[in-house]
Amino acid sequence: MTVRRPLKVLFYCNVLIVCLLLGYKAYLNFWLPDFAAAHTAQVESIQAKLANRERFSFAVVGNINNSIGIFERRIIPLLNASGVDFMISAGNAVSGGGEDKYRALYGSLGHLKVPYLLTFGAHEYEDFGSYRFYEHFGPHFFSFRAGNSRFIFLDSTGKTSWHWQMLWLKDLLRQADTQQTFLFTGKPLLQSEDGALFAEEQDYLQPPAFREALMQLLGEYPVDAVFSANLPLYAEQQQAGTRFITTGGAGGLVLNDDASFYHYVTVSVSGQGVGTALQRLEAVQNPLFKQLESLWLFIYSLFYVGYLNFILLISALSIAAIKLYALVFAERDYYPNFDLDAAPWVEKPLRVAMFTNNYLPFIGGVPVSVERLRRGLQAIGNQVLVVAPNYRNQPAEESDVIRVPSILAFGAQREFRLANIFLKRIARQVREFRPDLIHVHHPFWLGSLGVFLAHRLRVPSVFTYHTRLEHYAHFVPLPGVLFRNLISHALIKRFASKCDAVIVPTYSAEEYLRLIGVKTPAFVQPTGIEYQRFQEVSQAQVARLRASLGIGEESVLLSVSRLSNEKNIDFMIEAIASLRGRTERPFRLLMIGDGHQRERLQKRIDDLDLGRHFFLIGAVPPEEMALYYRLGDLFLFASKSETQGMVILEAMAAGLPVVAVRSSGIDDVVRQGYSGFKTPEKLEPWCARVAQLLEDEPLRAEMSRHALILAKEHSIEQFARDIKDIYGTILAASQAR
């Protein structure tokens, strides 16, 4: 699938906008200092200013709507320079009642050099904002006296019963203890004579009974001016000596016509009376921009959200639209590109950098696989650089290995090492090597460094999926269930998706990657074995080893495994205890390998009195392994954590039939009834198959021949050639992009 570059750029721009806006909202909600009951200090400040004064002035603004460009950057500087004593918002100071809106408004109001008060309006009430207004500023309706004037604020949102407000207001007006009275209602009482675009009945004070009762009360008692907002316009009317002023031009969107424009109102109070003056913000616009702004208002009205939320919504919708376009209209080809020509890279020497979290002299499946691939590639003319941790007994001279000091070593024998991936010299040495491709063997730590350097050097990265991580939960300091069922699979999926290709040793492993959602191209390629070495072992060498181990006429069952929980050795111990009573054929099991569970496993063997049947041989040098394999008559295996089971291939190269517990890494290697048997993890069928091969010599001989045939297909030489073909395909695909 390909998406044109402009759409990609637009997609990532929208993602960036969404992230920035979400980050800004998080900043407003969680990092700005808290504030509470701000009106208390503001009223006290206003009262102190107006004490013993007959003359004063204040400004009324409406529909601030969290405006930065109009209110914060244009109106506030004008107010600070105008000499007004304080400022009152007639409603809709915020674009919504969310916490981020209140905190953003508080930040804007911090630029004022005069006190301020807010009317509880429709936008303050939205999004459960009523409790935030009460907490941050004060009550929804209130009154105070300053100088010889009274200021009354009503709740026009319906949050407070209008009947209760009317009783309270009537009681206040009866007192007639001030010379001037100003009322702030949030929503207008009277409809504008010029009309208002998009205005609806609910934009005016509701319910109508409240409006009628309030107009009747204003006819009975003197009120100098009633201020409201909620509509993006300026309108002034007068009834029964009371001015009704709608002011909604301190922010948000306006039409820039005769009624709808940016503005605020100044109110002058003196012994001679009350005067109001419209302060219009002139904005010179050509007709085209005016029409565009009108169109913007129309679109904005459809969503009716604050402009930050509007941008956030548009960006999110753009992301969805682009992804939908990619899903519906972009051409897809789910088949491999058969036009790729890998020959130019296959025919020339390549420079390959490999990153692995463990390596020789540590003995394990991954180190052995990496070493065989290194030698195989070098044997056919390629250059290989291995990046691996330091070990105590590592070779003194290694011209093609970068050894990295460890930050941490753990395990019974400190065999697992956390290399210091932050050393600058690693990147420098890899850059000097100039790799054509980077091959990583673990989905974290040094593997992650390898993918990072591949991106920096602009070369392809390929990942070999060696290990079923979910079976290693006991090594991770996290809840086992969480790691097994979620983290391990998510880690593999995320890492594999960052690489250009994935190599898997079996078709079962490839199926697993597809099931967890990996879409990266995958190549099935089993790890190679040194087939010829197993054929070079002589019968005399085997006889000497049998004698040195004190083995007589009994059959030898062989197993090779690290002594660790994930290898399921407890099952094998129980099975051998059961097998002892099922066959009269004398036998002993030699378990080759070492690990942190050795003492516990030995104690279990002793407790079951298996000392004559089950022997923990310990680690064997790699160069002697072929001889030990040839010592056996059968190969037994119970691990379910393998992706391939390389030791099974080695056993078959020595002509050993296999009895194994069926699992993903075993299923593709052992052919049922041909080179061995695969059983469920149950003692009865597993022991039955072992006993059958122990007692049926013709069947064992036939399976031995079949095992040799299968193993021969996996020589290191062929393995290296196949891997290089994969490299060539990856490089060709990379160049074609």
N, C-alpha and C positions, 0 to 999 in steps of 0.2 A: 504494500500500500504506500502510495506517495501523496503528500499534500503539498501544494505549491508553496514556495517560500514566503510570499506575502502573507498567506494565511498562518503560517507558522509564526512569523514575526508578530502578527496581530494577536495570535493565541497567547504567546508568552508575555506580550505587553499587558493584555487583560489579566493574566495570572498575576503579574507584578502589581497591577493596580489593586486587585482584590486583596493581595497580601499586605500592601501598604495601608489600605483602608482598615482592614481587620486589625493590623498592628496599631494603627492610630486609635481605634476604638478600645483596644485592650489598654493602651496607655492612658486614655481618659478614664477608664473604669478602675484601673488597679494601681496606677502609679502617681496620679495627681493627689496633692494633699486633700484631706477630707474637710468639709465645712458643714455647719449646722446653724439653724435659726439666724440666718444672715440679716433678716429684716429687723431684728431687735436692735442691733448696733446701728443700722441705717436710720431707723426712726429716731433713736436717741440723738444721732448726729444732726438730723433735720431739725428736731426740736431745739437743739442747742443753737443752731444757726439762726432760727427765726425768732428766738426769744426777744421780746421787746422791740420787734421790728414791724413797721406797718407796710414797708415795701420789700418785696422779694419777687423772684421769678423762678420758674421751673420749666422743664421741657417734658413733653409727652411724645413718646414714640410708640409705634405699634407694628406688629408683625416683624420683629427682629429676625425670627426664624434662624437663629444661630448664624447670622450673616457675618462673614469676615470682610468681604470686599466693600459692602455698603456701610454696615453698622460700625464694625471695629475700625476700619481704615479710613472712613470718610466722616461718619456722623460723630463718633467719639472725639476726634480732634477738634471738630467745630464746637461741640458742647464744652470741652475743656477751655476753649478760647473765648466762649460767648459770655461768660460771667453769670450763667444761671446757677442757682443755689443747689438744685438737685434735679434728678431725672426720674420719671415714672414710665414704666412700660404699661401700655393699655391692654396687653394680652399677646399671646403667641410669641413670647420672647425666645422660645425654643421651637425647633422644627418637629419635635416629638418628645414624649415623656421619658425616654430612655436615660439611664444614668450617664451615658457618654454625652448626651445633649446638655444635661444640666451642668456637667463639669466643664464642657466647652464654653457654655454661656458664662459661667463663673470666671473662667479665664479671660473672656472678652471684657466683662464688667470690671475686671481688675485694672483695666487701662483708664477707667474714669477717675477724674480727680474730684468728683462731687458724689454725694450719697445717691442712692437709687432705691426704688421699690418696684415690685412686679405685681401685676394683676394676674390672678389665676384664670387662665384662658383655656380655649379648646385644646391647643397643642400641649399645654402643661399637663392636661388631664390624660392625654393619649398614652398607650403602652404602659398602663399601670403607673402613670407619673404622678398621681395625686399624693401618694404617700411620700414620694421623693420631694415634691414641692414643699409639703408640710415639714419634712425633716430638714431640708436644706435652707428654706427661706422662712416659712411660718404658716399661720392659718390660711385657709382658703378664702375666708371673708373676714375683714377686720376694719377698724377705724382708729384714727388717732388725731389729736389736735396739735397744731404747731402754729405759734404766733396767734393770730386772730382768725385762723382758718381751720376747717375740718376737712379731712380727706377720708372718703369712705370707699371701700373696695368690696364688690359683690362677687359671688361665685355664680357664673353663668353656665356652668358645665352640667348642672343637674346632680353633682356630687352632694350638695347640701340642699335640703328642702327649701323651696322658694317661699313657702308659707312662713317658715321660721325666720328667713331672712327679712321678709316684709314686716313682721312684728318687731324685729330688732331694729330695722331701718326707721320705722315709724317712731319708735321710742327715741332714737337719736335725733331725728328732725324736730320732734316736739320740744327738745331742750332749748333750741335756738340760742345756744351759748357762744356762737361765733359769728363773725361778720360775713365770711365767705364759706361756701360749701362746694366741694368738688366730688363728683361721683364717677367711679370707674367700673364699668360693667362687663368688660371682656368682649361680649357680642353686642352689636348695635341694636337699639330699640326701634329706630326709624329706617325705612328703606331709602336708599339714595335716590334722589330725583333723576340722576343721570343713568341709573341702573348700574349693575356690576356684572361683568362677564363671568359666567359659570356660577353666579350666586344662587343659592337655593334657600328654601324656607328655614332649614335648620341652621343656616349661617347667621340668623338673627336670634335675638334672645327668646328662649323657649322655656316653658310652653307659652302659647299666646296669652293664657290667663295671667301668667307672671308679668308679661309685657304690659298688659292692660292695667293690672293693679299698680305697677310701678309708675306708669304714665299718670294715673289718677293721683297717686301720692305726690308726684312732682308738681301737679297742678295745685296741690294744697299747701305745700311747703316750699320755701325759696331754695333753689339749688342753682348756683351760678353756671356750672357746666357739667355735662355728662360726656365722658370720653370712652370710646370703644375702639376695637381693632377688628380682626378676623376677616376683613375684606381688603384686597390690595388696591386701595384707593384713598382719596381724601374727599370728605364730604362734610359740609357744615350746614345745619338747619337750626331754627329757633322756634320754640313754642312756649307760650306763657312766660316769657322772660328767661327761659333756660336754653343755653346753647347745647346742641347735640353734635358732637364732633366725632367723625369716624376717621381714624388715622392708621393706615396700614401700609406705610411706605418706608419702613426702616430696614427692610431686607426682603429676602425672597424674590419672587419674580413679579414684575409689573409690566403693564402694556406700553408705558411711555406715551400715553395719550393725554387728553385734557383732564381726565379724572384719575388715572392710574399712573403714578410716578413716585420716585423716591423723594421722601420729605420727612420732616418732623415738625412739631408745633411748639412754640414758646408761649408761655402764659405769664403775664405781668400782673402783679397784685399791688394795689396802693389804696390810699384812702379814697381816691376818686372812683375805684371800682376795679373790674377785671378786664384785661385786654388779651386777646389771642392773636398770634401772628403765624402765618404759614411760612416755613423755611424750606423752600424747594431746592433739591439738589439738581442742578442743571447737568444734563447729559446730552451732548451733541451727537446725533446719530444720523447717518444718511438713510434714506428710505429703505434700502435693501436690508441693512442691519435691523431696522425697526421691524420689518416684516419677519425676518428670521427670529427675532426675539419673541414676536407674537406666536410664531409656530412652536418655539420652545415652550412657551407658556401652555399651549394646548397639550403638548406631549406630557409636560410636567403634571398638568392637572389630571391626566389619566392615571398616573401613579400616586400623586398626592403624597409625596414623601419628602424628607429633607434632602438637600442636594447631595450630601455625602452618601446617604442611602440610595439616592437615585443613581449616582455614578456606580456605586457598588452593585446595584441591581442590573444596570445596563452591562457592566463588565461580566457579571456572572452569566447573563443571558447570551452575551457574545461568545463566551467560552463554550456554552452549551450548543450554540448555533454552529460554531466552527467544528466541534466534535461531531455534531450531527451531520454536517456536510462531509466530513471525512468518512463517516460510517456509510452514508448513503451514496455519495457521488464519486468518491475517490476509487479508482480502479484497484482491484486486489488480485494477486496471483499467489495462491497458497502453495503452489508447487515450487520445487527448487528451480533455479535458473539454469537450464541445461545448456545455455549458450556461453556460460563462463568457461574460459580457457585457462586452466591451471598449469598448463605445460611450461610456460616461461619460468614459473617459480619452482616447479618440481625438478626441472632440468638444471637449475643452477644451485650453488651452495647457498644456504640460508643462515642467518644469524638469529638464534633463538635464545631469549632470556627466560629462565624458569624461576618461579617464586614458590617456595614450599615452607611450611611451618615446621617440618621435621625432615631430617635427612641423615644419611649415614654419618657416623657409625651407629646411630639409633636404628634398631631393627624393627621394621614394621612394613605393612603393605605399601603405604605411600612412598616411604624412602626407597624401597626396593624398586617400585615401579618407576620412580623418577630417575634412579640410577640406570636402570635398563634402557629407558628411553634416551637418556643422555649418551650412553655408549653406542646405542644403535644408530642414532643420528650422526654422531661423530664418525662412525665406521663408514657411512656412505657420503662423507665429505662435507658435513655441515659444522658450524661452530655453535657451541652451546655454553651459556653462562648460567650457573645456578646461584640463586640468592637463598641462603639458608641460615639457620641459627648456628652459633658456636657450640661445640661439645668438647668435653675434656680430652677424649681419646681420638680426636679427628686427625687426619693425616697432616704432617707438618707442611708439605708443599702441595698446593692445589691451585694451579694457574687458572682454572676455569670455574672457580667457586668463590663467591663473595660470602664470607662468614660474618654474621652480624652478632655482636654481643647481646646477651640476654638481660632483660629488665627483671625477669622473674622466672624461676624454674620450679616445677611442682611435679608430683608423682612420687611413688615410693623410692625410685632411683633418680629422681629429678630429670626424668626422660622427656617431659613436656616443657618446652621453653618458649617464653614470650620474648621475641627478638625486639631490639630497639629500632623500630621502623622510622624514628625521627632523625636518624643520623643523615646529614646532608651528603656524606660521601657515597651512600648507596645510590642516590639519584645521579650523582656525578659519574660514578663508575659505569652505571647502566647506560647513561647517555654516551659515554666514551666508547662503549661496546657497539653502539649504533644497531640495535636489534631490528630485524624486519618484522618481528612478531613477539609478543610476550605471552607465555604460557603459565597460568597460575594453577596451583594444585589444592588450594584451600579457599573457602569462601569468606575468609576474614583475615585480619592482621597482615601478614606478609602478602597474602593473596590480594587484599584490598590495596596495599601499596603497589603491587604489580599492575592492577587495573588503572590506578591513578596515574602511574608513570606512562602507561600505554596511551592514555588520553593526552597527557602532556606532550609525548613524543609523536603523537598522531600515527600510531601503528595499531594494528588489530590486537585484541586480547582474546585468548581462548582459555576456557576453564574446564579442567577434567573433574568430573563429579566422582570422587573416590569413596566418600564416606557417608553413611546414613547417620546424620547428626542426632536424630531423635533418640538413638540408642546410647548416646553419650551424656544423657541428662545428669547422671551422677557426678560428672566432672564439673558441672556448672553451678555456681552459687545462686541459683534461682529455684523457685518451686518446680519440682520435676514435671508435674502435669502441664504447667504453663510452657515449659521449654519443649517438652515432647510434642504437644498437640498444636502449638501455635508458633513459638519463636523459631524453632529449628526450620520449619517449612518456609516461614516468611523470610528467613535469612537466606536460604538457598534460592528462593524465587527472586528476591531483590538482587542478589549478587549475580546470578546467572543472566538476568535481564540486562545487566550493565555490560556484559561481555558480548563480543561479536559472534561467538560460537561456543558450544558446549560439547565436550567429548564424554560419552558414557560407555562403560565397559559392557553393558548388556541391554537388551531390548526392554527388560523389566525396569531398569533404571530410567530409560528414556520415557516409558509410560508414566512413571512417577513424576518426572519433571513436567510432563504435559498436564497431569492431573492437578498439580499445584499452581498451574497457570504460567509456566515458563514458555515464552514464544520464540526465544532465541533459537536459531538453527542448531540442530543437534546431530552428532555423528556417533554411530555405535562402533566402538573399536575396543575389543578386549586387550588387556595388557599382555605383553609378550613374556615368554618364559625362555630360559636357556635350555632348550630341548636337548641339544647335542651333549651338554654336560652330563645329563642323566644317562645317556647311552654309553658314556665312556667309563662308567664305574665297573670295575671287574668283580667277579664272584669272590676272588681271593680277598679283596678289600672288605667285602660284606662279611665274609667269614671271620676275619680278624675283629671287626667291630662287634659281631655277635658274641664272640668269645670275651672281649673286653667288658661287655655289659652283662656277662653271665647268663646269656640266653641259650637255652638248650633246644629241645625239640618243639617247644610251644610256638604257636602262631603269633606273629607280631602285628598288633593293631597300632596304627600310627595316627597321631593328630598333631597339628602345628597351630599354635594360637598364643596370643598374648594373654597372660593370666589376669583377666579383667572381667568385670561384671557383664559387659555387653557381649562377651564371647560365649555365654551360656554353658560354662564348663560344669556347673552344678548338675545340669541335666545329664551330662555325659557320665559324671560320677555315679549318679543314681542308676543310669542305664547299665553301666558295667557291673554294679552290684546285683542288678537283676539278671544280667547275662550270665553271671557266674553260676546260677542255678538252672540255666536253660540249656547248656551245652556241656558235653563231656570232653570236648576238644580243649586241650590246655591252651591258654593264651595269656598274653600280657599286653597292656596298652602303654605305649610310650608317648607322653605329652611333651612336645618340644616347645619351649618358649618360657618367658619370664614375665613378671609383672607384680603389681602391688597387692594382688590377692593371693600370692603364693602361700603364705603361712596359713591363712584361713582355709584354703583348699586342701592343704596337706593334713590339717587337723580333721577335716571332714573325711578324707580318705582313711585316716587312722581310725576314726570313730566307726566307720563301716567295715573295718578289718579288711581293707582292700590292698594291703601292703604287698601281696604277691601278684597283684593284677594291674595296679594303676601306679605308674611311675612318672613323677615330674622331673624330667631330664634337665630342664633349665635352658638357657640360651645356647645355641650352637652357632659357630662362625658361619657366615654365608657360604664360604668356599667348601664347607663340609656338608652342607645340606643335601646335596644330591646323593651322597653316600648314605645318609640317614633315611632318606626316602626309599632307597633301594633295599633297605633293611626290612621294610614292612611287607605284609601280605594284603592288608586292607587299610584304607584311609577312612577315618571317622571324623565327622564334623557336625557341630550342633549350633554354631553361631547363626544369628538371624540379622546381624548388623552389617553384613557385607554388601557392597555394590557389585562385586564380581566373584570373590572367593578365589584369589590368585593361587593360594596354597593348594586348592583342589586341582587346578591345571598342572601345577608342579608334581602333585602326587600321580596324576594320570601320565605325565611324562616319564615317571618311574615305573609305569605299568600297574599302578594300584587301582583296583575298583574302589568306588566311593559309596559310603552310606552317610547321608547328610539329612539334617532337618530342612524341610522345604522352606525356602524364603526367596526374596526377590533377587539376591545376588547369586543364588545357587541354581535357580530354575533353568537359566539359559546355558549353564556350564555342564551340568550332569544330564545325560540322556537316560531317561527312566528305562531300566531293563536292558540297556545297551552298554553303558560304561559304569553303571552303578544304580543305586536306588535313592529316591527322595521320599521321605515320610513326613507325616505331621509331627508336631512336637509332642509325641505321646510315646511312653516307654514301650508299650506292647508292640506296635508295628516296627519301631526302630530296632528293638532287640531281635525281633523275628528276622529281619533282613540281615542283620549282622551274623546271627547264628546260621542262616541259610548259606551265606558266602563262606563262612568258616568250614562248614561241613560238606559243601558241594564243590569239590575241587575242579571238575570240568567247567562248571559255570563260572567259577572264579578265573580260570585260565582264559575263557572266552572273553569275559569282560575286560581282562587285562589287555588283550590284544586290541579290543575296541578303544580302550583308554589311550593307548599309544597312538592310534590313528587320529583321534581327536586332538590330542596334545600337539601333534606335529604341525597342525595348522596354525599354531600360535607361537612360532619361533620369534626371537627378538629381531632378527633380520627383517622378517616380514612385517612385524609390528612397526618398526621404524619407517619402512617404506610406506606403509598405510598411513601413518601419522603425517608423513611429509606430503602425501597426496591431499590430506585434509588441510594442512597448512596452505598448500597451493590454492585450494578452492576458497579458503577464507581470504587470502590475499587478493585473489581475482575479484571476489565479491566486494572487497573493500575499495579496490580501484574503480569498480563499476558504479559505486555510489556517487 
